[in-house]
Structure formats: structure tokens, C-alpha cells
Amino acid sequence: MNLKEWIFTTDHKRVGVLYLIGSMAAFAVAGIMAMLMRIELSTIGPTITANPTQYNVWLYTHGAVMILGFQIPALTGFFANYCIPLMIGAKDVAFPRVNALSVWLFYVGVILALLTFFVPDPPDIMWTGYPPYSTITTGNTALYTFTVLILGFASIIGGVNFLTTVAYMRAPGVTLNKLNIFVWCTLGAFVLQLVFVPVLGTAVTLISMDKYLGTHFFDPANGGDVLTYQNLFWFYSHPAVYVIFLPFIGVVYEVIAAHGKNMVFNYKMVVYGGVGGIVALSGVVWVHHLYVSGMADWLRIGQMITTLMISIPVGLMMIGLIGTLYRSSIAFTTPMLYALGVVFLFLIGGLTGIPLALPALTIGVSDTYYVVGHFHYVMAVAGTFAIFAGVYHWFPKVTGKMYSEFWGKLGFWITFVGVNIVFWIMMDIGVKGMPRRYYDYPHFPQFEAAHQWMTVGAAILGVGFFIAVLNWIMGAKNGKPAGDNPWGSPSLEWSTVSPPPHGNWPTPPSVAEDWHPYGFRKD
Amino acid sequence: MAHDAHHAQAQQDHAGHADHAGHAHAHWDTSVWPFVISFGILFLALAFSFKFVYHNGFAAILSLGLGIPMILAGVAGWTSEAMGKGDGFSYSAMGWFILAEAMIFVSFFVGYWYTRLHADVWPPAGTITLPRVMPIVMTFVLVASSLTIHYAEHLLHLGNKAGFRFWYMLTIVLGATFLGMSVYEWSHLMHEGFTISTNAFSTIFFSVTGLHGSHVVVGLVIFLAGLPSVLRSDVDEGFMRTAGLYWHFVDIIWFFVVSQIYYW
């Protein structure tokens, strides 16, 4: 293997694999941070550190790296890069060098985030970076700003690249109504990236300008306004959950269709109602993150309505999934298990989100573990399960080899048990009043046992993920040859050899009139 | 089914590749420049931390000394590698890119409106009266430059190379004039004690006009980069349309800057 051809590659598949390696490394680091926090919280009083700032640094790294270093790059980096050109029958993306630039900017961003562990005065401002704390702390806010800016720029140029690719490089016959659901979902996510990432970039730039360059954007003493930051930040960061949700639900669609050998149910409703609806509504719900920050009542009510409204397109997408499962011939392979896990976890996450949309109820549970538990069900765990489903699903295509189903299923069940222990308990003690973000909880001794259970659960889910990753590594090294199309899917990425050569197909593919990515043969 | 046919074809090719394994290897395209630019940007980020967080000027200059040459070399290498090999997608890509750019301005304007409408007193203490005439003149100059570039494109399309060259260069002159007037005005305001750290309004004023000005600079750099091929008369119409689109965008943003920052 020629290392130079990997590092300097401009091929979309290799860029995708680079994204996967980087994002899994980020996942490991951020996961270790979570484990450290869980160990710290397993007893009242100092457990492994007596320094609350140390805990803040773990919290910062866990959140920022999981979202910006793991989920978004795995979904819009690895899956989008690897699958979109193959699914639309293109030889590569529209701008291969720009693609290489975006993956290396992603690595630079991750390097900056990891410098947190080595620099004096590391950032300690969580992944939200709220002023006034972020503008007065001795921590290095600039590191946070540049991490976000560089990762953000990488995703913007990625978005430009993929929107152009899908617009101009589809193979003859691959019409818009025959795009894979994953392609539609990811396009939606890229539109969101283009619209909202610049706003985040602006917001985090302004805190560093305020802190280091003497400006007064968020400084009330000189006419500035702290809430401006919170609004700008959540104007991006709420849609960011759809940037993650859309591609991950797209992956789940691909897995459920292929492993159930069924046409996607209600294709047009999923695309135009689901993806379109989410893109349209995602920009008008952010204020529900500020319910307790202070605002006019009419605004609260309005945002409650839009927040509840967005469950309509999300619901359409769930109906599409369940309809696809209905009367399909389900094969309980490892990817299918993870995909079904997503449906289950997302349902819990979605339903526990409804109280949070209602101002009257949310004020009671705001800033408690309930919010943390809900968020981890709906996005963190559901998203991660979808990523694992997708990696297993496309593993034979990427490596040409087969993973071990036994270890795959074992890893799934261990993780599944672990996440439910951790996050169910989290929601439970949240409702009972356990505040989030605390480094220590001497005033809540009644929750110590629950915290210890969560720490055990976290260790269990960690073991499960570790088994899965080990399974990939072993499979890539020693797996049996998988063949080009082990799932018998008509989707275009399975029509070339595994792993696909540079250029994907020897001659550009064209598809028949009656072809459809979900046109499974009914035997 | 069609995909089966392709499948067979692909497999055949696969077999062919296996026969000359060494040959197949040479097919992976590479470029070193994206890697170089990315790490150049890393050094810029480090330089900021060195200067403003750790107050280590030497390390900051060292980082800049590594980062800036890497980025410049990267851009130059990339340009020479990619020159003349475009697939004609740049116009569409520029459209999407402008959407992202526009959102940066939207954040600034919305942040400004939010701050201003929430404030008890506006403008905050220390604000001076902004000039009234200069922004009007600047508006005329910038709008004129948008019209001249549009006319230049039109002449290029008709094949009038000499006319195109004239209107193209006039656009550059107008853009540079606009920039000169901005610099003059900034220095005038700073001279009167109105700087970026006076209060929240001055912060917004200088950031928004500065952000817009930086876009004018980028537009001019694009035009200057295209100048050699314009003088050789082998300019690509796709390049012209893309550059022109960006310039119109910069022009439109200026209307918001003038109406919201200067006259409200």
C-alpha cells in the first residue's frame, strides 16, 4: 500500500475512508472523556480529580469533539463521500481537490481540538461557548473559535462540492425521483450546512474578537447584548441536529430497504414532505433552546408551535421507515439490528422531546439530566447507532471483505443494553431534579446509586463499541471475500466491484428505464 | 437489468486490472496542495493563540512564517495544477458559496438588529455622527462597477475582445477607487476617536464595513488573477460569469451596509 497515494489522494472513496478513520479516532477520544466524567460522578466528592476545571475540560472535549469531530464528519464526511458519487453513478465529485482540502481541514480542526490536552489554560467553555464566561475565562477561547471555524469551513466547501456533484454528475437515467433516500437526506443536510454554519462561524468569531481584540459585541457595559450570542449560536446549533439527523436517517433507510429487500414506503412523501419539511422548518425553531434565557411570551408560544410542527416531517420519515419494514423479508444482520435500534432509540428520544418543546413543562426540567438524557437518546445514541449500521452495511463495499456477524451482533446487544441503562436513568433522575453539568453533587446524595449505575452502563456500552470497532479491523484484515453485492441490492454503489477502482466504473454507467435503487426483485 | 450488465463489465475490468496489478496502481489521482494549505491554516490558528492568548510574539511570528508560505505555495501549486482543467461547474458552485457568504452578513445584520432593538439607549455613548455624503458616492462607484462588469461580460459574449478588456479594467479601477474611499473614511473616523473598541455600535460598524471591504478585496484579487488571460485575450467565459456573479453579490451587500449601518 502506497501511503502517499492515501495522504494526497483526491479520490472520493479514499477521502471518505480518511474521514472515517479521523472521525472514529475522535469518537474514541470523546468517548474516553465521557468515561472520565462518569467515573468522576460515581461518588460524591472528588473521585479522580479534585479540580472542577479539569472536569469542565472533559465536558468541553466530549461535547465539541463528539458533534464536530465525530458525528458530522462521519455522516457528511465518510458516508456522503463514499456513497453519493457511487449512488448517482458518477466517477468522482465535482471538485476532487476541494474534497481533499475539506478532509485535511477536518483533520486540522481535530488536531486543534485535541491540543486542548496539551496547551496551558485549555478551553473550558463547553461546546456552547456562552459569553460572558467565554470572554472572561482564563481558558483559551481562541482555540475553540479556530476549531469551529476550520471544521465549519471544511463542511461549507464540502457542501458546495456535493450540491454541485449531484446537480451535474448523475449518470443518465438517474433522475431526481430515483435518487437514494440517503442522497436526498444528505443534500438536505448540506443545504443546512451552507445556510447555518456561517452563522455559527460568525458567532464564535465574535467571542474571540470580544475577548482578544477589544470589541463589544456581547458586552452590555458598552451597549452590547449577551443574548445575541445565544441566538446566533442556536440559530446554527439547532439545525445542526438536522445536519446529523438527516444523513443518519438516510443511512437507516438504505439499511432497512436493503436488508428487508423492500421498496421504500411513500418515497415521494419521505423526500418532499420529510426532507423538504425539515429543511424548511429547521431555521425557525432555535428559540426553544432559550426558553429560560428570557424572551417575550408571544415568541415562546410561536416557537412552541414551530417546534411541535417539525415533528410532522420527522414523523413522516419514521412512517416511511416503518412502512418499509412492513411486509418486508427482514434479515436480522448486524446492520439491520443497528438500524432497528435507531428506530427504537429515536422513538424514545422523540417522545421525550415533546415536553421540552412546551415552555410550561420545560422550565421545570431545564438544565437537568432529563435534557441530557433526551438529547443523547435522540441524537447522540440514535445517530451513533446509525453510523455503525452504515459502516457495517457498506463494509463489504469498502473493504471487499465480510465482517463477523457473531461479533457484530454481540457488540450491538452489549451497546444496546449499555445505552439504555445510562440514558434511561439519566432522564429519570433529571425529572427528579438532578442538575446537569455539575462536577459534584453533595446536595443530592439520593442520586449517588443512580450515578453509579450509569457509570456501569457507560462501561458496558464502551465495551460494545470497542467490540464493533475491533470487528471492523479484524474483518478488514482477515475477513472472507464478500463479493460485489452481498445484500443483493439494485442501488448503484453495489453494481461496481468491491472495493471500487479509481473512477468507480470502467465506463460511465447508465441505467434502464425501469431501474430504481429500491427495485428489489421479488422472488 | 442494467445494473447487472454493468456489474459484469466492471468485473471484467477488475480481472483485467488483476493481470497488470502494477498498472492499476498508477490510476489513483493525488494532489499535495490541499494537504499543504490545510496545515498552513493550522499554523495561522496557532499564531493567533500565541499572540493573543499566550503573549509569545516570537512563536506567533514563527507560526506565521510557516503558515503563510505554505498557504501561498499551496494556492499557487493548486492553481497551476488545475488551470484549464475546469469542468464548468464553477458558476453553480459560486452560487452555493454565495449563499454561505450571504449568511455571514445575515448573522452580522441580525445580531445588529437584535442588539439595537434590545438596547435601552441607542446609539451607545461615544458614537459620533457618521459622514453622509461619502457613502452615497461610494454607492455610485460600486454600482457603476457592477454595471461595467456586466457590460464587459456582454461584450465578451459578442466577441468584442477590445471592448471587453476596456470595461473589465474599468471595473478594477472602480473597485480600487471604492476601496480607497473606504480606507480614507476609516482613517478619518479613527482620527476622530471612533474606533472598533469605542462601543457596541463602533464594533458593528467597523466589523461590517471591514467584512464587506474584505469581500471587495477578494473580488479584486479574482479580477487581477484573471488579468493575464484577459490581456492575452484567451479568457474563459465561465470564469467571467463566476467572477461577475461574486462581484454583483458584493455590490448588493453594500446596499444593506449603507441603509442599515450609515442611514439608520
Interface residues (C-beta under 8 A of the other chain):
Chain A: N2 K4 E5 I7 F8 T9 T10 D11 R14 A94 F95 P96 R97 V98 A100 L101 V103 W104 L105 Y107 V108 I111 L112 V119 P120 D121 N140 T141 A142 L143 F146 L149 I150 I156 G159 V160 N161 L163 T164 A167 Y168 G173 L194 V195 F196 V197 P198 V199 G201 T202 A203 L206 S208 M209 Y212 L213 G214 T215 H216 F217 D219 N222 G223 G224 D225 L227 T228 N231 L232 F235 D484 N485 P490 L492 W494 S495 T496 V497 P501 H502 G503 W505 P506 T507 P509 S510 V511 A512 D514 W515
Chain B: M1 A2 H3 D4 H6 H7 Q9 A10 Q11 Q12 D13 H14 H17 A24 H25 H27 W28 D29 T30 S31 V32 W33 P34 F35 I37 S38 F39 I41 L42 A45 F48 S49 F52 V53 Y54 W78 E81 A82 D87 F89 S92 A93 W96 F97 L99 A100 E101 M103 I104 V106 S107 F108 V110 G111 Y114 T115 H118 A119 V121 W122 P123 P124 A125 I196 S197 T198 N199 A200 F201 S202 T203 I204 S207
